[in-house]
Every structure is written in C-alpha cells, then in structure tokens.
Amino acid sequence: MARARKLFPIYGSALANTMLLAIERDRVVDRFVTAYVALHDRRGILGGPARDRELAETIGREILLAMIVEVREALPAFFGGKQERKLKTEETEAIDAFFRELLAALARAQNWEGDDRRQFRRDLALYSDFSARQKFPAKGRKRVLRSEEEAPFVARVALLLDPSMLEQARRAARKFHSSVGLLARKFLRQTLG
C-alpha cells in the first residue's frame, strides 16, 4: 500500500501550489492570450492592464478547474493502473483525502470565502459532470465525441477570450485545453513521483 501512504493530504497542498505557480509565475494565460492575439491579429481584444489582469484571473480559474478534473481522473493510475471503480476502500479514501486537501489549499491560497468556495465547487461539479458524461454515456445514448459536445473549459475560455470571433476562439481554447490537461498530469507525476 505504498502508493496510498504517499498520497497523504500534504501532497494535495503541494500540487495546488505547483498549479498556482505555473499559472502565475509561468504566465500560462498571458502566453496563451499573446499567441492568440499574434496568430489572429486581434490586438483589439486587449483592453489595458485592468482588462488583461481580469482576463488572466478568470481564465486562470478555468485552468484550475480543468486541471483538477484531469488530476481526479489520473489519480487511480497511481494505484497500479486500476480503474476508479476497482479501487480498495483505503485507496479511495486516500484519493478523497488528497482531493480535499488540494481544494482546501487552493481556497487558502486564493483567499476564497464562503461564496467564492461554493461557486468554485459548483463550477467544478459542472466540469466533473461533463467529464463523466464523456467517459460513461447514459444507457441508450451512444457516446458523443468530445468535439460534438463542447467542454465547459472550451466554451467559457472562448467567450472570455474573443466573443466576436467565437469559432476561432473555440479552436484556440480547444487546443489550449489539451495542453492544460497534459500540464496537470505532468504536475501530478512530479508531485507523487
């Protein structure tokens, strides 16, 4: 049970800090927006320091949501590649403790109070529900390809980024979403490795 011992809640805090540092220090959002503006010649979407800061914070929040869902899906693999449904009780409890600490550490670092926490959890539930529908479609419903049903991250980031050129913003957000997922898995491996 070495993996479960390693997943003490402190690792959830460490991962939260890594995620926040990547967003802030590595300027993940700024690089994404800058690349989009340059590629599509959309300097008009930049609105000065206040707008840029608000855009960075809001898209940064969406990145956190997408990363958390990706981490939650990847955690069972640290127990010998098992699917979540086949985990032992103590493994499930370790994952839940890790996940609770991850969310608590993010809330502490972001200074979220009651309403902010509730809104973040509602949005996380939206992201998680979408992910679950993609993995396990309802009986009688054939699996919908990811491109046919838009991920909340893609829809929200595209709307924030460039509402007047929504389709090209969606394409950029879709590509960005993939890189965010890869980054989340990389951070998880580094934290638990």
C-alpha positions as CSV (number, residue, x, y, z in Angstrom):
1,M,0.0,0.0,0.0
2,A,3.0,2.3,-0.7
3,R,1.0,4.5,-3.1
4,A,-1.7,5.2,-0.5
5,R,0.8,6.1,2.1
6,K,2.4,8.5,-0.4
7,L,-0.9,10.2,-1.1
8,F,-1.1,11.9,2.3
9,P,-3.0,15.2,2.1
10,I,0.2,17.2,2.2
11,Y,0.7,16.2,-1.5
12,G,-2.6,17.8,-2.3
13,S,-1.2,21.1,-1.0
14,A,2.0,20.7,-2.9
15,L,0.1,20.1,-6.1
16,A,-2.1,23.1,-5.5
17,N,1.0,25.3,-5.0
18,T,2.6,23.9,-8.2
19,M,-0.6,24.6,-10.2
20,L,-0.9,28.2,-8.9
21,L,2.8,28.9,-9.5
22,A,2.5,27.7,-13.1
23,I,-0.4,29.9,-13.8
24,E,1.1,33.0,-12.1
25,R,4.9,32.7,-12.4
26,D,5.0,30.8,-15.8
27,R,2.3,33.2,-17.1
28,V,0.4,30.4,-18.8
29,V,-2.6,32.6,-19.5
30,D,-0.5,35.5,-20.8
31,R,1.3,33.3,-23.2
32,F,-1.9,31.8,-24.5
33,V,-3.6,35.2,-25.0
34,T,-0.4,36.7,-26.6
35,A,-0.2,33.8,-29.0
36,Y,-3.9,34.0,-29.9
37,V,-3.6,37.8,-30.5
38,A,-0.5,37.4,-32.7
39,L,-1.9,34.5,-34.7
40,H,-5.2,36.1,-35.4
41,D,-4.2,39.7,-35.4
42,R,-6.7,40.5,-32.7
43,R,-4.9,43.3,-30.7
44,G,-8.4,44.8,-30.2
45,I,-9.3,42.2,-27.5
46,L,-6.6,43.6,-25.2
47,G,-8.1,46.4,-23.1
48,G,-5.2,47.6,-21.0
49,P,-3.8,46.4,-17.6
50,A,-7.1,46.1,-15.8
51,R,-8.8,44.1,-18.6
52,D,-5.7,41.9,-19.0
53,R,-5.5,41.2,-15.3
54,E,-9.2,40.3,-15.2
55,L,-8.8,38.1,-18.2
56,A,-5.8,36.4,-16.7
57,E,-7.6,35.8,-13.4
58,T,-10.7,34.5,-15.0
59,I,-9.0,32.2,-17.5
60,G,-6.6,31.1,-14.7
61,R,-9.6,30.0,-12.7
62,E,-10.9,28.0,-15.6
63,I,-7.4,26.4,-15.9
64,L,-7.6,25.4,-12.3
65,L,-11.0,23.7,-12.8
66,A,-9.7,21.8,-15.9
67,M,-6.6,20.7,-14.1
68,I,-8.5,19.5,-11.0
69,V,-10.7,17.3,-13.2
70,E,-7.7,15.9,-15.0
71,V,-6.0,15.2,-11.7
72,R,-9.1,13.5,-10.3
73,E,-9.2,11.2,-13.4
74,A,-5.5,10.4,-13.3
75,L,-5.2,9.6,-9.5
76,P,-6.4,6.0,-9.7
77,A,-3.5,5.2,-12.0
78,F,-1.1,5.8,-9.1
79,F,-2.6,2.7,-7.5
80,G,-1.3,0.3,-10.1
81,G,-3.3,1.4,-13.1
82,K,-6.6,0.5,-11.6
83,Q,-9.9,2.0,-12.7
84,E,-11.6,4.0,-10.0
85,R,-14.4,1.5,-9.6
86,K,-11.9,-1.2,-8.8
87,L,-10.0,0.6,-6.0
88,K,-9.9,-0.7,-2.5
89,T,-11.7,1.3,0.2
90,E,-8.4,2.6,1.7
91,E,-7.2,3.7,-1.8
92,T,-10.5,5.5,-2.4
93,E,-10.2,7.2,1.0
94,A,-6.6,8.2,0.2
95,I,-7.7,9.8,-3.1
96,D,-10.5,11.6,-1.4
97,A,-8.2,13.0,1.3
98,F,-5.7,14.1,-1.4
99,F,-8.5,15.8,-3.4
100,R,-10.0,17.5,-0.3
101,E,-6.6,18.9,0.6
102,L,-6.0,20.0,-3.0
103,L,-9.2,22.0,-2.9
104,A,-8.6,23.4,0.6
105,A,-5.1,24.5,-0.3
106,L,-6.4,26.3,-3.5
107,A,-9.1,28.0,-1.4
108,R,-6.5,29.2,1.2
109,A,-4.0,30.4,-1.4
110,Q,-6.7,32.3,-3.3
111,N,-8.4,33.7,-0.2
112,W,-11.7,32.3,-1.1
113,E,-14.5,32.9,1.3
114,G,-17.9,31.1,1.5
115,D,-19.4,32.4,-1.7
116,D,-16.2,32.0,-3.7
117,R,-15.8,28.4,-2.5
118,R,-19.4,27.5,-3.3
119,Q,-19.1,29.0,-6.8
120,F,-15.9,27.2,-7.4
121,R,-17.4,23.9,-6.3
122,R,-20.4,24.4,-8.5
123,D,-18.2,25.1,-11.4
124,L,-16.1,22.0,-10.6
125,A,-19.2,19.9,-10.5
126,L,-20.1,21.2,-13.9
127,Y,-16.7,20.2,-15.3
128,S,-16.8,16.9,-13.5
129,D,-20.3,16.0,-14.8
130,F,-19.2,16.8,-18.3
131,S,-16.1,14.6,-18.0
132,A,-18.2,11.7,-16.6
133,R,-20.7,12.0,-19.4
134,Q,-17.9,11.8,-21.9
135,K,-16.5,8.7,-20.2
136,F,-19.7,6.9,-19.3
137,P,-22.7,7.9,-21.5
138,A,-26.2,7.2,-20.3
139,K,-27.7,3.8,-21.3
140,G,-29.3,4.0,-24.7
141,R,-27.3,7.1,-25.7
142,K,-24.3,6.5,-27.9
143,R,-21.1,8.0,-26.9
144,V,-20.8,11.6,-28.1
145,L,-17.5,12.6,-29.5
146,R,-15.7,15.3,-27.5
147,S,-15.9,17.7,-30.4
148,E,-19.7,17.3,-30.7
149,E,-20.4,18.4,-27.1
150,E,-18.3,21.3,-26.1
151,A,-16.3,21.1,-22.9
152,P,-17.1,23.8,-20.4
153,F,-13.5,25.0,-20.5
154,V,-13.6,25.5,-24.2
155,A,-16.9,27.3,-24.2
156,R,-16.0,29.6,-21.3
157,V,-12.5,30.4,-22.4
158,A,-13.5,31.2,-25.9
159,L,-16.3,33.5,-24.7
160,L,-13.9,35.3,-22.4
161,L,-11.1,35.5,-25.0
162,D,-12.8,36.7,-28.1
163,P,-16.7,36.7,-28.2
164,S,-16.8,38.5,-31.6
165,M,-14.8,35.7,-33.3
166,L,-16.2,32.8,-31.3
167,E,-15.4,30.0,-33.6
168,Q,-11.7,30.8,-33.9
169,A,-11.5,31.4,-30.2
170,R,-13.1,27.9,-29.6
171,R,-10.4,26.3,-31.8
172,A,-7.7,28.0,-29.8
173,A,-9.4,27.2,-26.5
174,R,-9.8,23.5,-27.5
175,K,-6.0,23.3,-28.3
176,F,-5.2,25.1,-25.0
177,H,-7.5,22.7,-23.1
178,S,-5.4,19.8,-24.3
179,S,-2.2,21.4,-23.2
180,V,-3.7,22.2,-19.8
181,G,-4.6,18.6,-19.3
182,L,-1.1,17.4,-20.2
183,L,0.3,20.0,-17.8
184,A,-1.9,18.8,-15.0
185,R,-0.8,15.2,-15.4
186,K,2.8,16.3,-15.6
187,F,2.4,18.2,-12.3
188,L,0.7,15.2,-10.7
189,R,3.6,12.9,-11.7
190,Q,6.1,15.3,-10.4
191,T,4.3,15.7,-7.1
192,L,3.7,12.0,-6.5
193,G,6.8,10.7,-8.4
